[in-house]
């Protein structure tokens, strides 16, 4: 059985936005609200992790030298 491909940042964010909309609607039963909240927290963590990784990569790319100049480095994206 092949493994399911991990969702991208954009896919996770889109699902999170749908969950937020449902929660803001306030018309779902408590069980669904709790399930949505749990899934939303999981997705939020994944999105924050992806953003932190991207920020760290940008920090490396934009590392300043002591004289104020910027050294460009190759961006290596790890698509795991």
GIPE-V314421 format. One record per pair of residues at least 12 apart in sequence whose C-alpha atoms are under 10 Angstrom apart, sorted by sequence separation. I is the first residue (numbers start at 1). J is the second residue. D is the distance in whole Angstrom. If there is no record, write none. Layout:
BEGIN
i:I j:J d:D
i:I j:J d:D
END
This chain:
BEGIN
i:60 j:72 d:9
i:61 j:73 d:5
i:23 j:36 d:8
i:60 j:73 d:7
i:61 j:74 d:7
i:19 j:33 d:9
i:22 j:36 d:8
i:23 j:37 d:8
i:60 j:74 d:9
i:61 j:75 d:7
i:22 j:37 d:10
i:58 j:73 d:10
i:60 j:75 d:9
i:61 j:76 d:10
i:19 j:35 d:10
i:20 j:36 d:8
i:57 j:73 d:10
i:19 j:36 d:6
i:20 j:37 d:8
i:23 j:40 d:10
i:57 j:74 d:10
i:58 j:75 d:8
i:18 j:36 d:10
i:19 j:37 d:8
i:57 j:75 d:7
i:57 j:76 d:8
i:16 j:36 d:9
i:19 j:39 d:8
i:20 j:40 d:8
i:57 j:77 d:8
i:16 j:37 d:10
i:19 j:40 d:6
i:18 j:40 d:9
i:16 j:39 d:8
i:17 j:40 d:9
i:54 j:77 d:9
i:15 j:39 d:9
i:16 j:40 d:6
i:19 j:43 d:10
i:53 j:77 d:10
i:15 j:40 d:8
i:16 j:41 d:9
i:53 j:78 d:10
i:16 j:42 d:9
i:17 j:43 d:10
i:13 j:40 d:10
i:16 j:43 d:6
i:12 j:40 d:9
i:15 j:43 d:8
i:16 j:44 d:7
i:14 j:43 d:10
i:12 j:42 d:10
i:13 j:43 d:7
i:12 j:43 d:6
i:13 j:44 d:8
i:16 j:47 d:9
i:11 j:43 d:10
i:12 j:44 d:8
i:12 j:45 d:10
i:13 j:46 d:9
i:9 j:43 d:9
i:12 j:46 d:8
i:13 j:47 d:7
i:12 j:47 d:7
i:11 j:47 d:10
i:9 j:46 d:8
i:10 j:47 d:9
i:8 j:46 d:10
i:9 j:47 d:6
i:7 j:46 d:10
i:8 j:47 d:9
i:9 j:48 d:9
i:9 j:49 d:9
i:9 j:50 d:7
i:8 j:50 d:9
i:9 j:51 d:8
i:8 j:79 d:9
i:6 j:79 d:10
i:6 j:80 d:8
i:5 j:80 d:9
END
